[in-house]
Structure formats: structure tokens, C-alpha cells
Amino acid sequence: MKTTRKRYSSDFKAKVALEAIRGDLTLTELSAKHGIHHTMIAAWKRQAIDGMASTFAGASEVARASGEAEIDKLHSKIGQLVVERDFLAKALGR
């Protein structure tokens, strides 16, 4: 008999992680309440805390990162077009 791993939605993980961050119940109590191993709850709590900084990072950092990626892509395209132009100019005997 094949057993499959239970998958939890991101909303459920966030709810449980928030309960763990609040600290009203211990990890063991949360584990019993939701039927999840306490190490999984601790991992979700850690992920939530680590991800909080990106929530407050703002759109400027995200825009800057995507802008740099776009610039790199455009530079590589320019290089490709220059090589093609030089090849065609040489082929036409200029």
C-alpha cells in the first residue's frame, strides 16, 4: 500500500505559523491541535519570520532587481545583434 504525503495549503501554513509566532500555545500544543509534527510547525514559523523582511522591503527593491535582470537580457541581445551584423557585413564583402 502506497502512502502519500499530506500537503497543506499556504493559507493553513500561514495560520499555524502565526499561531506559533504569537506564542499563546506551545509547539507541542499546536501540534496536538492541528495534528502536525512540532518540527514542521517550527519550520513554518522560521520560514514566516525569514519571509517577513521581504514584505517590508518595498517595491523599489523588487523593481531594481527586475530592472537589472532586464538590462542584462538587453545587453546580451545587443551583443547577439552586433555579431549577426558583423557576420552579414563580412558575408556581403563590405
Secondary structure, DSSP 8 states (H G I E B T S, - for coil): ---------HHHHHHHHHHHHHTSS-HHHHHHHHT--HHHHHHHHHHHHHHHHHHSS-HHHHHHHHHHHHHHHHHHHHHHHHHHHHHHHHHTT-
